[in-house]
């Protein structure tokens, strides 16, 4: 029993407690807000604490705690600092550079150039999402206008990406 009690560790309110007590954590959701969680902790004293031994606790900053929600399955290796750092760095990845910003031009300037516009189309002729293209919101809107304008004038095919004929034709 003492061995089992000494192995119990838990995260609670940003505090990592390493005590001989059994800790039960209930997770409750606030009304209409799934992201807000409140932890209610109830401790059951063990015989060691009844004898007057103090429990030791170390406060860990929220930024070093893993992003775990209710019902998530994790291994002890997920609680290491390296794993938490790797999880935080996933969100810090930079977006690819916007080529139109680098050139200082607008996508509307390229509505006559189907080779440039076809890079932002799928094989079936659909416009790629902003998360895929890496463009800014403003340039994605302008690119959509340029593609629609090119389709309306017949410069760009509407149902496919193929622009091999455009390489031979001068506009």
GIZIWO-V309983 format. One line per field, one symbol per residue. ss: DSSP state (@ for helix, = for strand, . for the rest). phi: phi as a letter, one per 20 degrees, with the letter a starting at -180 (. if undefined). psi: psi as a letter, one per 30 degrees, with the letter a starting at -180 (. if undefined). A space follows every 10 residues. Layout:
# GIZIWO-V309983
ss=???
phi=???
psi=???
This chain:
# GIZIWO-V309983
ss=.@@@@@@..= ==..===... .========= ..======== ====..@@@@ ......===. .@@@...... .....@@@@. @@@@@@@@@@ @.......@@ @@@...@@@@ ...@@@@@.. =.....=..@ @@@...@@@@ @@@@@@@@@@ @@@....... ...@@@@... .
phi=.fffffefcb eblmdeecce eeddddddef flbfeeccdd dcddfeffff fofeedbced fgfeefeddf nfdbdgffef ffffffffff eeffffffff ffemcdfffd fedffffffd defeneffff fefmefffff ffffffffff ffenfcfedb egcffffedd d
psi=eeeeeffkll kkhgkjkilg lkkkkkkkkl kgjffkkkkk kkkjklfeff fgkkkkkkkk leffkliklk fkkllfffgl eeeeeeeefe ffkllkkjee eefglkfffg ffjfeeeffg llfggkklle feeglleefe eeeeeeeeee eefgekkfgl fkgeffffkk .
